[in-house]
Amino acid sequence: MAYEVKLTAAAKQAADSIYDWVTTEAPLRGPGWFEELIEALSSLDMLPLRCPHAREAAEAGRDVRCLIFGRTRHRYRILGVFK
């Protein structure tokens, strides 16, 4: 079953900020890293349930899943809400 992946306005703004930062700090590696982030987001359309429930799920009363992207210092929590 395929799911539709939609980014909120806040997520789009955060992605733009991350892109600006990573390409400034690592001009050679940054664009590739950002592409990997986009691929991770896109992968949620086929296998979102592979991600564990986010700690916010119970409070939200919704099926919120958490995907961790990145390594060491620069790890990002990607939260997805499924209907």
C-alpha positions as a Markdown table, in Angstrom:
| # | Residue | x | y | z |
|---|---|---|---|---|
| 1 | Met | 0.0 | 0.0 | 0.0 |
| 2 | Ala | 1.4 | 3.4 | -0.9 |
| 3 | Tyr | 1.0 | 6.4 | 1.3 |
| 4 | Glu | 1.1 | 10.0 | 0.3 |
| 5 | Val | 4.0 | 12.1 | 1.8 |
| 6 | Lys | 3.2 | 15.7 | 2.4 |
| 7 | Leu | 5.5 | 18.2 | 4.0 |
| 8 | Thr | 4.0 | 20.9 | 6.2 |
| 9 | Ala | 5.0 | 24.6 | 5.6 |
| 10 | Ala | 7.1 | 24.4 | 8.8 |
| 11 | Ala | 8.9 | 21.2 | 7.5 |
| 12 | Lys | 9.6 | 22.9 | 4.1 |
| 13 | Gln | 11.0 | 25.9 | 5.9 |
| 14 | Ala | 13.2 | 23.7 | 8.1 |
| 15 | Ala | 14.4 | 21.7 | 5.1 |
| 16 | Asp | 15.3 | 25.0 | 3.3 |
| 17 | Ser | 17.3 | 26.1 | 6.4 |
| 18 | Ile | 19.0 | 22.8 | 6.7 |
| 19 | Tyr | 19.9 | 22.9 | 3.0 |
| 20 | Asp | 21.4 | 26.4 | 3.4 |
| 21 | Trp | 23.4 | 25.4 | 6.4 |
| 22 | Val | 24.7 | 22.1 | 5.1 |
| 23 | Thr | 25.8 | 23.5 | 1.7 |
| 24 | Thr | 27.6 | 26.4 | 3.4 |
| 25 | Glu | 29.4 | 24.1 | 5.9 |
| 26 | Ala | 30.2 | 21.3 | 3.4 |
| 27 | Pro | 29.9 | 22.7 | -0.2 |
| 28 | Leu | 31.1 | 19.4 | -1.8 |
| 29 | Arg | 29.2 | 16.9 | 0.4 |
| 30 | Gly | 26.2 | 19.1 | 1.4 |
| 31 | Pro | 24.0 | 18.7 | -1.7 |
| 32 | Gly | 24.5 | 14.9 | -1.7 |
| 33 | Trp | 23.6 | 14.7 | 2.0 |
| 34 | Phe | 20.5 | 16.8 | 1.3 |
| 35 | Glu | 19.5 | 14.4 | -1.5 |
| 36 | Glu | 19.8 | 11.5 | 1.0 |
| 37 | Leu | 17.4 | 13.4 | 3.3 |
| 38 | Ile | 14.9 | 13.8 | 0.5 |
| 39 | Glu | 15.2 | 10.1 | -0.3 |
| 40 | Ala | 14.6 | 9.2 | 3.3 |
| 41 | Leu | 11.4 | 11.4 | 3.3 |
| 42 | Ser | 10.3 | 9.9 | 0.0 |
| 43 | Ser | 10.8 | 6.3 | 1.3 |
| 44 | Leu | 8.0 | 6.9 | 3.8 |
| 45 | Asp | 5.5 | 6.5 | 1.0 |
| 46 | Met | 6.1 | 2.8 | 0.9 |
| 47 | Leu | 7.2 | 1.7 | 4.3 |
| 48 | Pro | 6.2 | 4.2 | 7.0 |
| 49 | Leu | 5.2 | 1.5 | 9.5 |
| 50 | Arg | 8.9 | 0.4 | 9.8 |
| 51 | Cys | 9.4 | 3.5 | 11.9 |
| 52 | Pro | 8.6 | 3.3 | 15.7 |
| 53 | His | 5.9 | 5.3 | 17.3 |
| 54 | Ala | 7.1 | 8.8 | 18.3 |
| 55 | Arg | 6.9 | 9.7 | 21.9 |
| 56 | Glu | 4.4 | 12.4 | 21.0 |
| 57 | Ala | 1.9 | 9.8 | 19.6 |
| 58 | Ala | 0.1 | 9.1 | 22.9 |
| 59 | Glu | -0.4 | 12.8 | 23.6 |
| 60 | Ala | -1.5 | 13.6 | 20.1 |
| 61 | Gly | -3.9 | 10.7 | 20.0 |
| 62 | Arg | -2.8 | 9.9 | 16.5 |
| 63 | Asp | -0.5 | 7.4 | 14.7 |
| 64 | Val | 2.7 | 9.5 | 14.8 |
| 65 | Arg | 5.9 | 7.7 | 13.6 |
| 66 | Cys | 9.5 | 8.8 | 14.0 |
| 67 | Leu | 12.3 | 8.3 | 11.4 |
| 68 | Ile | 15.8 | 9.2 | 12.6 |
| 69 | Phe | 18.0 | 10.6 | 9.8 |
| 70 | Gly | 21.7 | 11.4 | 10.0 |
| 71 | Arg | 24.5 | 10.4 | 12.2 |
| 72 | Thr | 26.1 | 11.6 | 15.5 |
| 73 | Arg | 25.8 | 15.4 | 16.1 |
| 74 | His | 23.5 | 16.2 | 13.2 |
| 75 | Arg | 20.6 | 13.8 | 13.6 |
| 76 | Tyr | 17.1 | 14.8 | 12.6 |
| 77 | Arg | 13.8 | 13.4 | 13.9 |
| 78 | Ile | 11.3 | 13.2 | 11.1 |
| 79 | Leu | 7.8 | 12.8 | 12.4 |
| 80 | Gly | 5.0 | 11.4 | 10.2 |
| 81 | Val | 1.3 | 11.3 | 11.0 |
| 82 | Phe | -0.7 | 8.5 | 9.3 |
| 83 | Lys | -4.4 | 8.4 | 8.8 |
